Amino acid sequence: MIDKLPSFEVGEGLVLSCLIFYQISSFVVAYLILSLNLVGPAPYGRYKDRQWWAGPNVPARAAWVVQECPAILIPAGYLFFTGKWHKMFMTEPSANSWLLLAVCVHYFYRSFVFPMLIRGSKPASLLTMQVATTVCIISGLIHTLALCSVLRYPAGWTSDVRFLAGLALFAAGMLLNIQSDSILRNLRKPGEAGYKIPEGGLFKYVSCANYFAEIIEWTGFAIAGWSVPTSVMVIITCLNLVPRAVTHHKWYKEKFDEYPSRRKILIPFVF
């Protein structure tokens, strides 16, 4: 098994390690702060108005585009300006190519498709947008360094069961994510205001189906990449979304007397 693990370039690997340490450690701190309820829920969405210290409002659509696009523009810009895109995607496609493509597809949806579809969403806070932008810049750098330079997968990795199963899980998670986004987006008819109980899809089983789908996506990515750099996203996604899912579930139960009692928080039938 050892000979079938990805290898590393040492020089740029040090820079990559520093970025990974910063990203994970900052999310661990944020997780502890949110879990201990030291400052309340993260100030966006339905909790925006509770946090006066989060700064002025930013329109939701603009915030999503600005904060998410660095994660796709950084690898795309690197490939374009170095000319490596032709080798990675045309002449010598590899495991690195497929993994980077998965990242770009996810962030293309999050940066340019999802924001154009949302309607009636509450504005984000300036602080939230700034933090999310920093996270996506670091993520873009991690994925670019890891998949364009540092990681070297052995021949045949694209036929390895971990790679194939991981990409399949990533695709399934993204489809479930898109479905969950659609359900939430269509809860209210044009002109309606207020919140409703989500129904359908994975919302039949959990309060935060979109969060669960996002975790499935990045779990698949981690399995397909089978390395520390490709596992960063699932780690920080869990650290970010688990506390928020707990808060969401509690909010739903307090707001709606008829909220389904058997519906779990995040993982169907488990949690």
C-alpha positions as CSV (number, residue, x, y, z in Angstrom):
1,M,0.0,0.0,0.0
2,I,2.8,2.4,0.8
3,D,4.0,2.5,-2.8
4,K,0.6,3.6,-3.9
5,L,0.4,6.7,-1.8
6,P,1.0,10.2,-3.3
7,S,4.5,11.6,-2.8
8,F,5.5,15.2,-2.0
9,E,7.9,17.8,-3.3
10,V,9.8,19.1,-0.1
11,G,10.3,22.8,-0.9
12,E,6.9,24.0,-1.8
13,G,5.5,21.4,0.6
14,L,6.7,23.5,3.5
15,V,4.7,26.5,2.2
16,L,1.7,24.2,1.7
17,S,2.1,22.8,5.3
18,C,2.1,26.4,6.7
19,L,-1.1,27.2,4.8
20,I,-2.8,24.0,6.0
21,F,-1.8,24.6,9.6
22,Y,-3.2,28.2,9.4
23,Q,-6.4,27.1,7.8
24,I,-7.2,24.3,10.2
25,S,-6.0,26.0,13.4
26,S,-8.1,29.1,12.6
27,F,-11.2,26.9,12.2
28,V,-10.5,25.0,15.4
29,V,-10.5,28.4,17.2
30,A,-13.7,29.4,15.5
31,Y,-15.3,26.1,16.3
32,L,-14.4,26.4,20.0
33,I,-15.8,30.0,20.1
34,L,-19.0,29.0,18.4
35,S,-19.5,25.8,20.3
36,L,-19.0,27.6,23.6
37,N,-21.5,30.3,22.4
38,L,-19.0,33.0,23.3
39,V,-20.2,35.4,20.6
40,G,-23.4,33.7,19.3
41,P,-24.0,32.2,15.9
42,A,-21.9,33.3,12.9
43,P,-23.4,36.6,11.7
44,Y,-25.0,35.7,8.4
45,G,-28.4,34.5,7.2
46,R,-31.1,34.3,9.8
47,Y,-28.7,35.3,12.6
48,K,-27.3,38.5,10.9
49,D,-29.4,40.9,12.9
50,R,-28.3,39.5,16.3
51,Q,-24.6,40.5,15.8
52,W,-24.3,44.3,15.7
53,W,-20.4,44.0,15.9
54,A,-20.3,42.2,12.5
55,G,-20.3,45.5,10.5
56,P,-22.5,46.9,7.8
57,N,-24.6,44.8,5.4
58,V,-23.5,43.5,2.1
59,P,-26.1,42.2,-0.5
60,A,-26.2,38.4,-0.3
61,R,-25.6,37.9,-4.0
62,A,-22.5,40.2,-4.2
63,A,-21.1,38.6,-1.0
64,W,-21.3,35.1,-2.3
65,V,-19.5,36.0,-5.6
66,V,-16.8,38.0,-3.9
67,Q,-16.0,35.6,-1.1
68,E,-16.2,32.3,-3.1
69,C,-14.5,33.3,-6.4
70,P,-10.9,33.3,-5.1
71,A,-11.1,29.5,-4.7
72,I,-11.6,29.1,-8.4
73,L,-9.8,32.2,-9.8
74,I,-6.5,31.3,-8.0
75,P,-6.0,27.8,-9.6
76,A,-7.5,29.0,-12.9
77,G,-5.2,32.0,-13.0
78,Y,-2.2,29.9,-12.1
79,L,-2.9,27.4,-14.9
80,F,-3.5,30.1,-17.4
81,F,-0.5,32.3,-16.7
82,T,1.9,29.4,-16.4
83,G,0.5,27.6,-19.4
84,K,0.1,24.4,-17.4
85,W,-3.6,24.1,-18.2
86,H,-2.9,22.5,-21.6
87,K,-0.7,19.8,-20.1
88,M,-3.0,19.1,-17.1
89,F,-6.2,18.9,-19.1
90,M,-5.3,18.2,-22.7
91,T,-2.1,16.3,-23.2
92,E,-1.4,14.6,-19.9
93,P,-4.6,14.4,-17.7
94,S,-3.9,12.7,-14.4
95,A,-5.4,12.3,-10.9
96,N,-4.3,15.8,-10.1
97,S,-6.3,17.1,-13.1
98,W,-9.5,15.4,-12.1
99,L,-9.2,16.5,-8.5
100,L,-8.5,20.1,-9.5
101,L,-11.4,19.9,-11.9
102,A,-13.7,18.8,-9.0
103,V,-12.6,21.8,-7.0
104,C,-13.2,24.2,-9.9
105,V,-16.7,22.7,-10.6
106,H,-17.7,23.1,-7.0
107,Y,-16.5,26.7,-6.7
108,F,-17.9,27.7,-10.1
109,Y,-21.3,26.6,-8.8
110,R,-20.8,28.4,-5.5
111,S,-19.3,31.6,-7.0
112,F,-21.3,32.1,-10.2
113,V,-24.4,29.8,-10.3
114,F,-25.7,29.7,-6.7
115,P,-25.6,33.5,-6.2
116,M,-27.6,34.1,-9.3
117,L,-30.3,31.7,-8.2
118,I,-30.8,32.9,-4.6
119,R,-33.8,35.1,-3.9
120,G,-35.0,36.9,-0.9
121,S,-31.9,36.1,1.1
122,K,-30.8,38.2,4.0
123,P,-27.7,40.3,3.4
124,A,-24.4,39.1,4.8
125,S,-22.3,41.1,7.2
126,L,-19.1,42.8,6.0
127,L,-17.1,40.8,8.6
128,T,-18.5,37.5,7.5
129,M,-17.7,38.3,3.8
130,Q,-14.1,39.3,4.7
131,V,-13.6,36.1,6.8
132,A,-15.1,33.9,4.1
133,T,-13.0,35.6,1.4
134,T,-9.8,34.9,3.4
135,V,-10.8,31.3,3.8
136,C,-11.4,30.9,0.1
137,I,-8.1,32.6,-0.8
138,I,-6.2,30.1,1.5
139,S,-8.2,27.2,0.1
140,G,-7.4,28.3,-3.5
141,L,-3.7,28.5,-2.6
142,I,-3.7,25.1,-0.9
143,H,-5.5,23.4,-3.9
144,T,-3.2,25.1,-6.4
145,L,0.0,24.3,-4.6
146,A,-1.0,20.7,-3.8
147,L,-2.5,19.7,-7.1
148,C,-0.5,21.7,-9.6
149,S,2.9,21.3,-8.0
150,V,3.4,19.4,-4.7
151,L,1.4,16.2,-4.9
152,R,2.7,13.4,-7.2
153,Y,0.3,10.5,-7.6
154,P,1.6,7.1,-8.7
155,A,0.7,5.7,-12.1
156,G,-2.6,4.0,-12.0
157,W,-4.1,6.1,-9.2
158,T,-7.1,7.0,-11.4
159,S,-8.1,3.4,-11.4
160,D,-7.6,3.0,-7.7
161,V,-10.8,2.2,-5.8
162,R,-10.2,5.1,-3.4
163,F,-10.0,7.5,-6.3
164,L,-13.1,6.2,-8.1
165,A,-15.2,5.9,-5.0
166,G,-14.1,9.3,-3.7
167,L,-15.0,11.1,-6.9
168,A,-18.4,9.3,-7.1
169,L,-19.1,10.3,-3.5
170,F,-18.0,13.9,-4.3
171,A,-20.4,14.0,-7.3
172,A,-23.3,12.5,-5.3
173,G,-22.7,15.1,-2.5
174,M,-22.7,18.0,-5.0
175,L,-25.9,16.8,-6.6
176,L,-27.5,16.5,-3.2
177,N,-26.2,19.9,-2.4
178,I,-27.8,21.4,-5.5
179,Q,-31.1,19.7,-4.7
180,S,-31.1,20.9,-1.1
181,D,-30.3,24.5,-2.3
182,S,-33.3,24.3,-4.7
183,I,-35.6,23.1,-1.9
184,L,-34.6,25.9,0.3
185,R,-34.8,28.5,-2.5
186,N,-38.3,27.4,-3.4
187,L,-39.8,27.3,0.1
188,R,-41.4,30.8,-0.4
189,K,-43.5,31.8,-3.3
190,P,-42.8,35.1,-5.0
191,G,-43.8,37.9,-2.6
192,E,-43.9,35.8,0.5
193,A,-41.7,36.5,3.5
194,G,-40.7,34.6,6.6
195,Y,-39.4,31.1,7.2
196,K,-40.9,27.7,6.5
197,I,-40.1,24.1,7.4
198,P,-38.1,22.5,4.5
199,E,-39.5,19.3,3.1
200,G,-38.3,16.8,0.6
201,G,-35.0,15.3,-0.3
202,L,-32.7,14.8,2.7
203,F,-34.7,17.3,4.7
204,K,-37.1,14.4,5.4
205,Y,-34.3,13.1,7.7
206,V,-32.2,16.1,8.8
207,S,-32.6,19.8,9.5
208,C,-29.5,20.7,7.5
209,A,-29.5,18.6,4.4
210,N,-27.4,21.2,2.5
211,Y,-24.7,21.0,5.2
212,F,-24.7,17.2,5.2
213,A,-24.4,17.2,1.4
214,E,-21.4,19.6,1.6
215,I,-19.7,17.3,4.0
216,I,-20.4,14.3,1.7
217,E,-18.8,16.2,-1.1
218,W,-15.5,17.0,0.7
219,T,-15.4,13.6,2.3
220,G,-15.4,12.1,-1.2
221,F,-12.7,14.6,-2.3
222,A,-10.5,13.5,0.7
223,I,-10.9,9.9,-0.1
224,A,-10.1,10.4,-3.8
225,G,-7.0,12.5,-3.0
226,W,-5.9,10.3,0.0
227,S,-3.6,13.0,1.4
228,V,-3.5,15.7,4.0
229,P,-4.0,18.6,1.5
230,T,-7.1,17.0,0.0
231,S,-8.5,16.4,3.5
232,V,-8.4,20.0,4.6
233,M,-11.8,20.9,3.2
234,V,-13.7,18.2,4.9
235,I,-12.0,19.1,8.3
236,I,-12.8,22.8,8.1
237,T,-16.3,22.2,6.6
238,C,-17.2,20.0,9.6
239,L,-15.7,22.6,12.1
240,N,-17.7,25.3,10.4
241,L,-21.0,23.6,9.7
242,V,-21.6,21.3,12.7
243,P,-22.1,24.1,15.3
244,R,-24.3,26.0,12.8
245,A,-26.4,22.9,12.2
246,V,-26.9,22.5,15.9
247,T,-28.0,26.1,16.1
248,H,-30.3,25.7,13.1
249,H,-32.0,22.6,14.5
250,K,-32.6,24.3,17.8
251,W,-34.0,27.4,16.0
252,Y,-36.4,25.3,14.0
253,K,-37.7,23.5,17.0
254,E,-38.3,26.7,18.9
255,K,-40.0,28.5,16.0
256,F,-42.2,25.7,14.8
257,D,-44.4,23.7,17.2
258,E,-45.1,21.2,14.5
259,Y,-41.5,20.6,13.6
260,P,-40.9,16.9,13.0
261,S,-39.7,15.4,16.2
262,R,-37.8,12.5,14.6
263,R,-35.8,14.7,12.3
264,K,-32.1,14.7,13.2
265,I,-29.7,17.6,13.1
266,L,-27.2,16.7,10.4
267,I,-26.6,12.9,9.8
268,P,-29.7,10.8,9.0
269,F,-30.8,8.5,11.8
270,V,-27.6,9.3,13.8
271,F,-27.1,12.9,14.8
